Amino acid sequence: MKAPVTSEPEAKAPDADPRKVDLVDAAGQPIGVTVTLKDDPVEDETVGEDDTPEAAHVRRLAKSITSWTSMEVDGEAYPFSQARAVPLLTRYPHFADQIGKALKL
């Protein structure tokens, strides 16, 4: 019997460590990048006057990341920083979805 096809890629937790998430692309294929999360998600971000709830959510996700393994974006090395996580999660919302699921947000 075939497994049901889902429309959203699922993040994988390597070695059953809930703080580590193996990212998958939009098609559900592993991309070879593992993200490490804080033990607990950070507090909710305040939505500013010129802000959206989605942008505040992405900032919260980014602040919950402590590192990622070697990553390339557009053929260039993309080293970890929480500041760099915001545009990454904004550009690739399926990554944000995987991080949110791992954090149970």
For each residue, the residues with C-beta under 8 A, 3 or more apart:
1:
2:
3:
4:
5:
6: 9 10 28
7:
8: 94 97
9: 6 24 25 26 27 28 94 97 98
10: 6 24 28 98 101
11: 21 22 23 24 98 99 101 102
12: 21 22 24 30
13: 16 17 18 20 21 22 102
14: 17 20 22 34
15: 20
16: 13
17: 13 14 20
18: 13 37 102
19: 36 37 38 39
20: 13 14 15 17 34 35 36 37
21: 11 12 13 34 35 36 37 98 99 102
22: 11 12 13 14 30 33 34
23: 11 30 31 33 34 35 95 98
24: 9 10 11 12 27 28 29 30 31 94 98
25: 9 28 29 30 31 94
26: 9 94
27: 9 24
28: 6 9 10 24 25
29: 24 25
30: 12 22 23 24 25
31: 23 24 25
32: 69
33: 22 23 68 69 70 71
34: 14 20 21 22 23 68 69
35: 20 21 23 65 67 68 99
36: 19 20 21 65 66 67 68
37: 18 19 20 21 41 64 65 66 99 102 103
38: 19 41 42 64 65 66
39: 19
40:
41: 37 38 60 61 64 103 104 105
42: 38 60 63 64
43: 60
44: 56 60
45: 56 57 59 60 63
46: 56
47: 51 52 53 55 56
48: 51 56
49:
50:
51: 47 48 55 56
52: 47 55 56
53: 47 56 57
54: 57 58
55: 47 51 52 58 59 90
56: 44 45 46 47 48 51 52 53 59 60
57: 45 53 54 60 61 96 100 105
58: 54 55 61 62 86 89 90 96
59: 45 55 56 62 63 86
60: 41 42 43 44 45 56 57 63 64 105
61: 41 57 58 64 65 85 89 96 99 100 103 105
62: 58 59 65 82 83 85 86 89
63: 42 45 59 60 82
64: 37 38 41 42 60 61 99 103
65: 35 36 37 38 61 62 68 80 82 85 99
66: 36 37 38
67: 35 36 80
68: 33 34 35 36 65 71 80
69: 32 33 34
70: 33 77
71: 33 68 77 78 79 80
72: 75 76 77 78
73: 76 78 88
74:
75: 72
76: 72 73
77: 70 71 72
78: 71 72 73 84 88
79: 71 84
80: 65 67 68 71 84 85
81: 84 85
82: 62 63 65 85 86
83: 62 86
84: 78 79 80 81 87 88
85: 61 62 65 80 81 82 88 89
86: 58 59 62 82 83 89 90
87: 84 90 91
88: 73 78 84 85 91 92 95
89: 58 61 62 85 86 92 93 95 96 99
90: 55 58 86 87 93 96
91: 87 88
92: 88 89 95 96
93: 89 90 96 97
94: 8 9 24 25 26 97 98
95: 23 88 89 92 98 99
96: 57 58 61 89 90 92 93 99 100
97: 8 9 93 94 100 101
98: 9 10 11 21 23 24 94 95 101 102
99: 11 21 35 37 61 64 65 89 95 96 102 103
100: 57 61 96 97 103 105
101: 10 11 97 98 104 105
102: 11 13 18 21 37 98 99
103: 37 41 61 64 99 100
104: 41 101
105: 41 57 60 61 100 101
